[in-house]
Amino acid sequence: MKDQYSIDLVNYSLAKFKKNLESRDMIPSRITLKNDLDERFKILESHNITNLKELVDVLGSKEKIDGFSQAVELSAEYLTLLKREAKSYLSNPVRLDKFPGIPKEVLEKLDVLGIKNTRKLFNQARKKEERVLLSERTEIPIERLNELVGLSDLSRAYGVGPVFARMIYDLGITSIKSFIDVSADEFVRIYEEQTQKKADFGTNEIEFSLILAKELDIAVDL
């Protein structure tokens, strides 16, 4: 069964990844990824690497990185950074107790069923009928499950941790589907209008989150 929680690395081309590296403002520890992009990516393409899945697989361990480094004459340090950047596109599970505002008793009832993180909840309650059954089974109000599933869905977006997901949700943007319906400029405007505070994040950061969010399956039915 296809994993709908994260982006499909097979369908994310190396060319698209290169374009992102070219256009993004990188954090200092990864700025060297921008150096000699054309030359380096031609080397990767010459070794039949066409998408992020193939890139992550060929760099899957330190031993693989060292071997590939010797074969292609790209430094192991560079390839390690490249792998970290590629894997950062994947959505990592978040513990449900990290979301602000969720009652302890709700978390405990889900924990009994082994639902401790966003991936588990996403896979078991992304559809309305699944949440109805889970509500009946746990006696958690359906409204609370809708909220928690919405937060879990938002946390799949690049750069969106549990606190930021809560902030987005409280703006009335309750899922990936509604998140990608706004532009970065609109998002900042909504935030500043509703909170009466200057945004401490830039449109460039939101823009990249939106770019990758559009690669996610719209799988949550709210």
ChimeraX commands (.cxc) that place a marker at each C-alpha (Angstrom):
marker #1 position 0.00,0.00,0.00 radius 0.5
marker #1 position 1.26,3.47,-0.88 radius 0.5
marker #1 position 2.43,5.58,2.03 radius 0.5
marker #1 position 0.31,8.73,1.86 radius 0.5
marker #1 position 1.89,10.37,4.90 radius 0.5
marker #1 position 4.91,11.85,3.15 radius 0.5
marker #1 position 5.87,12.95,-0.35 radius 0.5
marker #1 position 6.69,10.26,-2.88 radius 0.5
marker #1 position 10.47,10.50,-3.39 radius 0.5
marker #1 position 10.20,8.41,-6.57 radius 0.5
marker #1 position 8.10,11.13,-8.18 radius 0.5
marker #1 position 10.30,13.98,-6.98 radius 0.5
marker #1 position 12.83,14.51,-9.74 radius 0.5
marker #1 position 16.48,15.34,-9.27 radius 0.5
marker #1 position 15.95,18.34,-11.57 radius 0.5
marker #1 position 13.26,19.71,-9.28 radius 0.5
marker #1 position 15.50,19.16,-6.26 radius 0.5
marker #1 position 18.32,21.05,-8.01 radius 0.5
marker #1 position 15.98,23.95,-8.79 radius 0.5
marker #1 position 15.06,24.18,-5.11 radius 0.5
marker #1 position 18.71,24.31,-4.09 radius 0.5
marker #1 position 19.35,27.08,-6.60 radius 0.5
marker #1 position 16.45,29.27,-5.50 radius 0.5
marker #1 position 16.29,28.76,-1.73 radius 0.5
marker #1 position 18.03,30.70,1.01 radius 0.5
marker #1 position 20.00,27.94,2.72 radius 0.5
marker #1 position 20.96,27.82,6.38 radius 0.5
marker #1 position 24.72,28.43,6.92 radius 0.5
marker #1 position 25.51,24.77,7.57 radius 0.5
marker #1 position 24.11,23.79,4.14 radius 0.5
marker #1 position 25.05,26.80,2.01 radius 0.5
marker #1 position 27.83,24.79,0.34 radius 0.5
marker #1 position 25.13,22.73,-1.39 radius 0.5
marker #1 position 24.71,25.66,-3.78 radius 0.5
marker #1 position 28.32,25.49,-4.98 radius 0.5
marker #1 position 29.01,24.03,-8.46 radius 0.5
marker #1 position 25.44,22.76,-8.75 radius 0.5
marker #1 position 25.43,22.20,-12.50 radius 0.5
marker #1 position 28.66,20.24,-12.49 radius 0.5
marker #1 position 27.79,18.16,-9.43 radius 0.5
marker #1 position 24.28,17.28,-10.60 radius 0.5
marker #1 position 25.54,16.30,-14.04 radius 0.5
marker #1 position 27.77,13.77,-12.26 radius 0.5
marker #1 position 24.77,12.41,-10.33 radius 0.5
marker #1 position 22.67,12.19,-13.50 radius 0.5
marker #1 position 25.49,10.40,-15.32 radius 0.5
marker #1 position 25.13,7.65,-12.69 radius 0.5
marker #1 position 21.43,7.21,-13.51 radius 0.5
marker #1 position 20.15,9.11,-10.48 radius 0.5
marker #1 position 16.94,10.77,-11.63 radius 0.5
marker #1 position 14.87,11.22,-8.46 radius 0.5
marker #1 position 15.20,11.66,-4.70 radius 0.5
marker #1 position 14.47,7.99,-3.95 radius 0.5
marker #1 position 17.44,6.92,-6.04 radius 0.5
marker #1 position 19.61,9.60,-4.45 radius 0.5
marker #1 position 18.68,8.63,-0.88 radius 0.5
marker #1 position 19.16,4.94,-1.67 radius 0.5
marker #1 position 22.62,5.36,-3.18 radius 0.5
marker #1 position 23.65,7.43,-0.13 radius 0.5
marker #1 position 21.90,5.16,2.33 radius 0.5
marker #1 position 24.80,4.61,4.75 radius 0.5
marker #1 position 28.24,5.97,5.56 radius 0.5
marker #1 position 29.77,3.03,3.72 radius 0.5
marker #1 position 27.65,3.73,0.63 radius 0.5
marker #1 position 28.52,7.43,0.78 radius 0.5
marker #1 position 32.24,6.67,1.03 radius 0.5
marker #1 position 32.09,4.22,-1.85 radius 0.5
marker #1 position 30.03,6.52,-4.06 radius 0.5
marker #1 position 32.32,9.44,-3.19 radius 0.5
marker #1 position 35.33,7.56,-4.51 radius 0.5
marker #1 position 33.46,6.46,-7.64 radius 0.5
marker #1 position 32.23,9.92,-8.64 radius 0.5
marker #1 position 34.91,12.17,-7.11 radius 0.5
marker #1 position 32.44,14.14,-5.00 radius 0.5
marker #1 position 33.42,14.61,-1.36 radius 0.5
marker #1 position 31.80,12.47,1.31 radius 0.5
marker #1 position 31.06,15.67,3.24 radius 0.5
marker #1 position 29.12,17.10,0.31 radius 0.5
marker #1 position 27.21,13.87,-0.29 radius 0.5
marker #1 position 26.32,13.64,3.41 radius 0.5
marker #1 position 24.87,17.16,3.33 radius 0.5
marker #1 position 23.01,16.36,0.12 radius 0.5
marker #1 position 21.47,13.26,1.69 radius 0.5
marker #1 position 20.37,15.22,4.78 radius 0.5
marker #1 position 18.74,17.86,2.60 radius 0.5
marker #1 position 16.93,15.25,0.50 radius 0.5
marker #1 position 15.69,13.36,3.58 radius 0.5
marker #1 position 14.44,16.61,5.13 radius 0.5
marker #1 position 11.70,16.56,2.48 radius 0.5
marker #1 position 10.16,13.55,4.21 radius 0.5
marker #1 position 7.48,14.10,6.85 radius 0.5
marker #1 position 8.62,12.78,10.21 radius 0.5
marker #1 position 6.08,11.56,12.80 radius 0.5
marker #1 position 5.41,13.95,15.70 radius 0.5
marker #1 position 4.39,12.77,19.16 radius 0.5
marker #1 position 0.79,13.78,19.79 radius 0.5
marker #1 position 1.62,15.13,23.24 radius 0.5
marker #1 position 3.78,17.82,21.58 radius 0.5
marker #1 position 0.72,19.67,20.24 radius 0.5
marker #1 position -0.38,22.47,22.58 radius 0.5
marker #1 position -3.94,22.39,23.83 radius 0.5
marker #1 position -4.71,18.67,23.65 radius 0.5
marker #1 position -6.16,17.31,26.93 radius 0.5
marker #1 position -4.14,14.62,28.66 radius 0.5
marker #1 position -7.11,12.25,28.84 radius 0.5
marker #1 position -7.44,12.32,25.04 radius 0.5
marker #1 position -3.80,11.40,24.63 radius 0.5
marker #1 position -4.13,8.60,27.18 radius 0.5
marker #1 position -7.12,7.06,25.39 radius 0.5
marker #1 position -5.26,7.07,22.08 radius 0.5
marker #1 position -2.11,5.76,23.72 radius 0.5
marker #1 position -4.00,2.66,24.90 radius 0.5
marker #1 position -4.63,1.86,21.23 radius 0.5
marker #1 position -0.99,2.43,20.32 radius 0.5
marker #1 position -1.73,5.76,18.63 radius 0.5
marker #1 position 1.10,7.89,19.94 radius 0.5
marker #1 position 2.20,9.97,16.96 radius 0.5
marker #1 position 0.90,11.79,13.91 radius 0.5
marker #1 position 1.65,9.03,11.44 radius 0.5
marker #1 position -0.32,6.49,13.49 radius 0.5
marker #1 position -3.28,8.85,13.82 radius 0.5
marker #1 position -3.11,9.88,10.16 radius 0.5
marker #1 position -3.14,6.26,9.01 radius 0.5
marker #1 position -6.06,5.30,11.27 radius 0.5
marker #1 position -8.26,8.39,11.29 radius 0.5
marker #1 position -7.76,10.51,8.17 radius 0.5
marker #1 position -11.21,9.57,6.85 radius 0.5
marker #1 position -14.44,10.77,8.45 radius 0.5
marker #1 position -15.83,7.27,8.91 radius 0.5
marker #1 position -12.61,6.18,10.60 radius 0.5
marker #1 position -12.86,9.05,13.08 radius 0.5
marker #1 position -16.50,8.24,13.84 radius 0.5
marker #1 position -15.52,4.67,14.71 radius 0.5
marker #1 position -12.53,5.83,16.74 radius 0.5
marker #1 position -14.70,8.31,18.61 radius 0.5
marker #1 position -17.19,5.59,19.48 radius 0.5
marker #1 position -14.42,3.25,20.57 radius 0.5
marker #1 position -12.55,5.76,22.75 radius 0.5
marker #1 position -15.37,8.15,23.75 radius 0.5
marker #1 position -13.22,11.01,22.49 radius 0.5
marker #1 position -15.52,13.72,21.03 radius 0.5
marker #1 position -15.42,13.74,17.24 radius 0.5
marker #1 position -14.60,17.47,17.31 radius 0.5
marker #1 position -11.45,16.75,19.30 radius 0.5
marker #1 position -10.42,14.00,16.89 radius 0.5
marker #1 position -11.02,16.32,13.93 radius 0.5
marker #1 position -8.76,18.88,15.58 radius 0.5
marker #1 position -5.99,16.41,16.31 radius 0.5
marker #1 position -6.13,14.92,12.83 radius 0.5
marker #1 position -6.00,18.43,11.34 radius 0.5
marker #1 position -2.92,19.24,13.42 radius 0.5
marker #1 position -1.35,15.94,12.39 radius 0.5
marker #1 position -2.04,16.69,8.74 radius 0.5
marker #1 position -0.51,20.17,8.94 radius 0.5
marker #1 position 2.60,18.81,10.62 radius 0.5
marker #1 position 3.34,16.84,7.46 radius 0.5
marker #1 position 4.36,20.12,5.78 radius 0.5
marker #1 position 8.05,20.98,5.53 radius 0.5
marker #1 position 9.22,23.10,8.47 radius 0.5
marker #1 position 5.93,22.79,10.37 radius 0.5
marker #1 position 6.50,21.50,13.88 radius 0.5
marker #1 position 3.76,20.90,16.47 radius 0.5
marker #1 position 3.72,24.48,17.83 radius 0.5
marker #1 position 3.64,26.03,14.35 radius 0.5
marker #1 position 0.93,23.55,13.30 radius 0.5
marker #1 position -1.17,24.75,16.24 radius 0.5
marker #1 position -0.63,28.35,15.19 radius 0.5
marker #1 position -1.68,27.57,11.61 radius 0.5
marker #1 position -4.73,25.63,12.80 radius 0.5
marker #1 position -5.82,28.49,15.05 radius 0.5
marker #1 position -5.75,30.81,12.01 radius 0.5
marker #1 position -8.53,28.67,10.51 radius 0.5
marker #1 position -6.21,26.75,8.18 radius 0.5
marker #1 position -7.00,23.27,9.40 radius 0.5
marker #1 position -5.45,20.88,6.88 radius 0.5
marker #1 position -2.91,20.57,4.09 radius 0.5
marker #1 position -5.78,21.10,1.65 radius 0.5
marker #1 position -6.60,24.52,3.09 radius 0.5
marker #1 position -2.92,25.36,3.63 radius 0.5
marker #1 position -2.06,25.06,-0.05 radius 0.5
marker #1 position -5.07,27.19,-0.99 radius 0.5
marker #1 position -3.31,30.33,0.28 radius 0.5
marker #1 position -0.19,32.04,-1.05 radius 0.5
marker #1 position 2.76,32.84,1.18 radius 0.5
marker #1 position 1.86,36.53,1.14 radius 0.5
marker #1 position -1.75,35.75,2.07 radius 0.5
marker #1 position -0.60,33.50,4.89 radius 0.5
marker #1 position 1.56,36.23,6.42 radius 0.5
marker #1 position -1.27,38.75,6.02 radius 0.5
marker #1 position -3.79,36.43,7.71 radius 0.5
marker #1 position -1.37,35.79,10.56 radius 0.5
marker #1 position -0.67,39.48,11.17 radius 0.5
marker #1 position -4.34,40.48,10.91 radius 0.5
marker #1 position -5.57,37.79,13.29 radius 0.5
marker #1 position -2.78,38.00,15.85 radius 0.5
marker #1 position -2.09,41.72,15.60 radius 0.5
marker #1 position 1.61,40.81,15.65 radius 0.5
marker #1 position 4.41,41.14,13.14 radius 0.5
marker #1 position 5.24,37.74,11.67 radius 0.5
marker #1 position 8.57,36.38,12.88 radius 0.5
marker #1 position 8.82,34.19,9.76 radius 0.5
marker #1 position 9.33,35.25,6.17 radius 0.5
marker #1 position 7.34,34.66,3.02 radius 0.5
marker #1 position 10.28,32.69,1.59 radius 0.5
marker #1 position 10.00,30.14,4.39 radius 0.5
marker #1 position 6.26,29.76,3.91 radius 0.5
marker #1 position 6.64,29.63,0.14 radius 0.5
marker #1 position 8.94,26.62,0.33 radius 0.5
marker #1 position 6.63,24.87,2.81 radius 0.5
marker #1 position 3.80,25.43,0.33 radius 0.5
marker #1 position 5.88,24.14,-2.59 radius 0.5
marker #1 position 6.51,20.84,-0.82 radius 0.5
marker #1 position 3.01,20.68,0.70 radius 0.5
marker #1 position 1.62,20.63,-2.85 radius 0.5
marker #1 position 3.55,17.38,-3.37 radius 0.5
marker #1 position 1.69,15.71,-0.48 radius 0.5
marker #1 position -1.41,13.58,-1.02 radius 0.5
marker #1 position -4.58,15.42,0.00 radius 0.5
marker #1 position -5.62,12.46,2.11 radius 0.5
marker #1 position -7.34,13.99,5.15 radius 0.5
marker #1 position -11.11,14.25,4.90 radius 0.5
marker #1 position -12.28,17.01,7.30 radius 0.5
marker link #1:1,2 radius 0.2
marker link #1:2,3 radius 0.2
marker link #1:3,4 radius 0.2
marker link #1:4,5 radius 0.2
marker link #1:5,6 radius 0.2
marker link #1:6,7 radius 0.2
marker link #1:7,8 radius 0.2
marker link #1:8,9 radius 0.2
marker link #1:9,10 radius 0.2
marker link #1:10,11 radius 0.2
marker link #1:11,12 radius 0.2
marker link #1:12,13 radius 0.2
marker link #1:13,14 radius 0.2
marker link #1:14,15 radius 0.2
marker link #1:15,16 radius 0.2
marker link #1:16,17 radius 0.2
marker link #1:17,18 radius 0.2
marker link #1:18,19 radius 0.2
marker link #1:19,20 radius 0.2
marker link #1:20,21 radius 0.2
marker link #1:21,22 radius 0.2
marker link #1:22,23 radius 0.2
marker link #1:23,24 radius 0.2
marker link #1:24,25 radius 0.2
marker link #1:25,26 radius 0.2
marker link #1:26,27 radius 0.2
marker link #1:27,28 radius 0.2
marker link #1:28,29 radius 0.2
marker link #1:29,30 radius 0.2
marker link #1:30,31 radius 0.2
marker link #1:31,32 radius 0.2
marker link #1:32,33 radius 0.2
marker link #1:33,34 radius 0.2
marker link #1:34,35 radius 0.2
marker link #1:35,36 radius 0.2
marker link #1:36,37 radius 0.2
marker link #1:37,38 radius 0.2
marker link #1:38,39 radius 0.2
marker link #1:39,40 radius 0.2
marker link #1:40,41 radius 0.2
marker link #1:41,42 radius 0.2
marker link #1:42,43 radius 0.2
marker link #1:43,44 radius 0.2
marker link #1:44,45 radius 0.2
marker link #1:45,46 radius 0.2
marker link #1:46,47 radius 0.2
marker link #1:47,48 radius 0.2
marker link #1:48,49 radius 0.2
marker link #1:49,50 radius 0.2
marker link #1:50,51 radius 0.2
marker link #1:51,52 radius 0.2
marker link #1:52,53 radius 0.2
marker link #1:53,54 radius 0.2
marker link #1:54,55 radius 0.2
marker link #1:55,56 radius 0.2
marker link #1:56,57 radius 0.2
marker link #1:57,58 radius 0.2
marker link #1:58,59 radius 0.2
marker link #1:59,60 radius 0.2
marker link #1:60,61 radius 0.2
marker link #1:61,62 radius 0.2
marker link #1:62,63 radius 0.2
marker link #1:63,64 radius 0.2
marker link #1:64,65 radius 0.2
marker link #1:65,66 radius 0.2
marker link #1:66,67 radius 0.2
marker link #1:67,68 radius 0.2
marker link #1:68,69 radius 0.2
marker link #1:69,70 radius 0.2
marker link #1:70,71 radius 0.2
marker link #1:71,72 radius 0.2
marker link #1:72,73 radius 0.2
marker link #1:73,74 radius 0.2
marker link #1:74,75 radius 0.2
marker link #1:75,76 radius 0.2
marker link #1:76,77 radius 0.2
marker link #1:77,78 radius 0.2
marker link #1:78,79 radius 0.2
marker link #1:79,80 radius 0.2
marker link #1:80,81 radius 0.2
marker link #1:81,82 radius 0.2
marker link #1:82,83 radius 0.2
marker link #1:83,84 radius 0.2
marker link #1:84,85 radius 0.2
marker link #1:85,86 radius 0.2
marker link #1:86,87 radius 0.2
marker link #1:87,88 radius 0.2
marker link #1:88,89 radius 0.2
marker link #1:89,90 radius 0.2
marker link #1:90,91 radius 0.2
marker link #1:91,92 radius 0.2
marker link #1:92,93 radius 0.2
marker link #1:93,94 radius 0.2
marker link #1:94,95 radius 0.2
marker link #1:95,96 radius 0.2
marker link #1:96,97 radius 0.2
marker link #1:97,98 radius 0.2
marker link #1:98,99 radius 0.2
marker link #1:99,100 radius 0.2
marker link #1:100,101 radius 0.2
marker link #1:101,102 radius 0.2
marker link #1:102,103 radius 0.2
marker link #1:103,104 radius 0.2
marker link #1:104,105 radius 0.2
marker link #1:105,106 radius 0.2
marker link #1:106,107 radius 0.2
marker link #1:107,108 radius 0.2
marker link #1:108,109 radius 0.2
marker link #1:109,110 radius 0.2
marker link #1:110,111 radius 0.2
marker link #1:111,112 radius 0.2
marker link #1:112,113 radius 0.2
marker link #1:113,114 radius 0.2
marker link #1:114,115 radius 0.2
marker link #1:115,116 radius 0.2
marker link #1:116,117 radius 0.2
marker link #1:117,118 radius 0.2
marker link #1:118,119 radius 0.2
marker link #1:119,120 radius 0.2
marker link #1:120,121 radius 0.2
marker link #1:121,122 radius 0.2
marker link #1:122,123 radius 0.2
marker link #1:123,124 radius 0.2
marker link #1:124,125 radius 0.2
marker link #1:125,126 radius 0.2
marker link #1:126,127 radius 0.2
marker link #1:127,128 radius 0.2
marker link #1:128,129 radius 0.2
marker link #1:129,130 radius 0.2
marker link #1:130,131 radius 0.2
marker link #1:131,132 radius 0.2
marker link #1:132,133 radius 0.2
marker link #1:133,134 radius 0.2
marker link #1:134,135 radius 0.2
marker link #1:135,136 radius 0.2
marker link #1:136,137 radius 0.2
marker link #1:137,138 radius 0.2
marker link #1:138,139 radius 0.2
marker link #1:139,140 radius 0.2
marker link #1:140,141 radius 0.2
marker link #1:141,142 radius 0.2
marker link #1:142,143 radius 0.2
marker link #1:143,144 radius 0.2
marker link #1:144,145 radius 0.2
marker link #1:145,146 radius 0.2
marker link #1:146,147 radius 0.2
marker link #1:147,148 radius 0.2
marker link #1:148,149 radius 0.2
marker link #1:149,150 radius 0.2
marker link #1:150,151 radius 0.2
marker link #1:151,152 radius 0.2
marker link #1:152,153 radius 0.2
marker link #1:153,154 radius 0.2
marker link #1:154,155 radius 0.2
marker link #1:155,156 radius 0.2
marker link #1:156,157 radius 0.2
marker link #1:157,158 radius 0.2
marker link #1:158,159 radius 0.2
marker link #1:159,160 radius 0.2
marker link #1:160,161 radius 0.2
marker link #1:161,162 radius 0.2
marker link #1:162,163 radius 0.2
marker link #1:163,164 radius 0.2
marker link #1:164,165 radius 0.2
marker link #1:165,166 radius 0.2
marker link #1:166,167 radius 0.2
marker link #1:167,168 radius 0.2
marker link #1:168,169 radius 0.2
marker link #1:169,170 radius 0.2
marker link #1:170,171 radius 0.2
marker link #1:171,172 radius 0.2
marker link #1:172,173 radius 0.2
marker link #1:173,174 radius 0.2
marker link #1:174,175 radius 0.2
marker link #1:175,176 radius 0.2
marker link #1:176,177 radius 0.2
marker link #1:177,178 radius 0.2
marker link #1:178,179 radius 0.2
marker link #1:179,180 radius 0.2
marker link #1:180,181 radius 0.2
marker link #1:181,182 radius 0.2
marker link #1:182,183 radius 0.2
marker link #1:183,184 radius 0.2
marker link #1:184,185 radius 0.2
marker link #1:185,186 radius 0.2
marker link #1:186,187 radius 0.2
marker link #1:187,188 radius 0.2
marker link #1:188,189 radius 0.2
marker link #1:189,190 radius 0.2
marker link #1:190,191 radius 0.2
marker link #1:191,192 radius 0.2
marker link #1:192,193 radius 0.2
marker link #1:193,194 radius 0.2
marker link #1:194,195 radius 0.2
marker link #1:195,196 radius 0.2
marker link #1:196,197 radius 0.2
marker link #1:197,198 radius 0.2
marker link #1:198,199 radius 0.2
marker link #1:199,200 radius 0.2
marker link #1:200,201 radius 0.2
marker link #1:201,202 radius 0.2
marker link #1:202,203 radius 0.2
marker link #1:203,204 radius 0.2
marker link #1:204,205 radius 0.2
marker link #1:205,206 radius 0.2
marker link #1:206,207 radius 0.2
marker link #1:207,208 radius 0.2
marker link #1:208,209 radius 0.2
marker link #1:209,210 radius 0.2
marker link #1:210,211 radius 0.2
marker link #1:211,212 radius 0.2
marker link #1:212,213 radius 0.2
marker link #1:213,214 radius 0.2
marker link #1:214,215 radius 0.2
marker link #1:215,216 radius 0.2
marker link #1:216,217 radius 0.2
marker link #1:217,218 radius 0.2
marker link #1:218,219 radius 0.2
marker link #1:219,220 radius 0.2
marker link #1:220,221 radius 0.2
marker link #1:221,222 radius 0.2
view
